[in-house]
Amino acid sequence: MSTALLATLRSIVGPTHVITEGDMTAWEQDWRRRVRGKALAVVRPASTPEVAAVVKACAAAGTAIVPQGGNTGLALGSTPDASGTQIVLSLARMNAVRNVDTANLTMTVEAGCILQNLQEVARKAGLLFPLSLAAEGSCTIGGNLGTNAGGTQVVRYGNTRDLCLGLEVVTAQGEVWSGLQGLRKDNTGYDLRDLFIGSEGTLGVITAACMKLYPQPAATLTAWAAVPTMEQAAQLLGMAHQQLGAGLTGFEVMGQLALSLVGKHLPQLRVPFLGHKDAAWCVLLENSDSESEDHARSRFEALLQAALEVGCVTDAVVAENLTQAHQLWHIRESIPLAQAEEGLNIKHDISIPISRIPAFVAHADALLQSRIPGVRVVNFGHLGDGNLHYNVQAPTDCDAAAFLRDHEAQVNHIVYEAVAEFGGSFSAEHGIGQLKADALQRYQSPVALAMMRAIKNALDPQGILNPGRVLIP
Ligand code: FAD
């Protein structure tokens, strides 16, 4: 059966684009190297009709398909299982920009376009595509849509969902649905676009998207502020919203432990206020404005001055130029790498209503310490969006692998229960994939799960699209 299917797939995409041997690590292993799967084949179509024909052939053979973009996802959604029966459908060759419409402020792009390339396409057209995240050099817009990725500009521009006006999708039956008109208003029935965004390849294969563009800001200013407590970080966020309005484009928080790991493992980076006693937290703020740099700078500095006066900031530096701004962002984006250098750790990607974050952090920190003395919480994230990467590292005197083996389930339970108690979400950005499918069963309501299953069964009754991801069959 699989021999006949492989022959059909070769006839659709060409023999060199059906890969069954050689080093398949890039497609079979997840980004964090947690698991290694085994694919029946990696299939690399070059067009939407080819994707449709591949899906039709797989549906006829009853063969499962794992859609894949840059394979940078963090929830084990884009790698095949170990059975050797699943097809990895890589969209990487579908990387054309079909159209940039500067009057409509949109671009229509194929799913395999690398995010960084799309930022560049927008920049060349004199516009801004604001989606930005540390994996932008290798993740694709199809994967960003598949996971509804967030990133560093959500506080102003929203998640990938908010940036998308339309999709082209190949259904589980191999039909093509085209919804690429680029309309800002369209109330003709159910919103199919929003159904596919964030569905992690379980409802359809996204082949193209119409994405929103924005005017380039005239001035972008970046500051790094020392803040004594999480309450004061939240207070600073409130002040920034009040005084900067829509100019606030980034608000990241970093705990001293997270920054001390950057200082330890990446000593070439100069981390402001590292180890300062009144800087338990540092905040990275970004303001992007259509007004002149001088005007924007005086408003930005007035905010920081007001924050110093009320004591929610104890010290601050404002980047003098773009190079310094990039250096500050680079420190923030280096935290995951520094944490990986420190050893295996348990990652969480949670969101809590911003007003409840200080109480949540105090509660969860205390609970973890009481149950696992010496455990280290590496807490940082997109405070402006209420999203924390509340990661847990082994005590210093403990072997990291042994810690994970003995405590991962316990730590997840403590954190997820606390998140639920504070009205939050255990998966703010990275999605469910295989990694959190159990947690979804536990923390999503029965009514919501029943609706999700009904949607999955209606769109993919054979269950061939990314089985075992999001919903456990
Ligand atoms: P993949 O990893 O290939 O796939 C991800 C999921 O989408 C899978 O379920 C896959 O089946 C599905 N999928 C892929 N392509 C398609 C398609 N064409 N149609 C349907 N389904 C598809 N995420 C954030 O939200 N915010 C961050 O700030 C952030 N930072 C990151 C930093 C680093 C260093 C890394 C490694 C990851 C980060 N992520 C972040 C995770 C993020 O989800 C991915 O980087 C990105 O959105 C996934 O894109 P991808 O092309 O790599 O998708």
Residues whose N, C-alpha, C, O or C-beta is under 5 A from the ligand:
A	BS01	FAD	W31 V66 P67 Q68 G69 G70 N71 T72 G73 L74 G77 S78 L91 A111 L133 A134 A135 S138 C139 T140 G142 G143 N144 G146 T147 N148 A149 G150 G151 E200 G201 G204 V205 I206 E429 H430
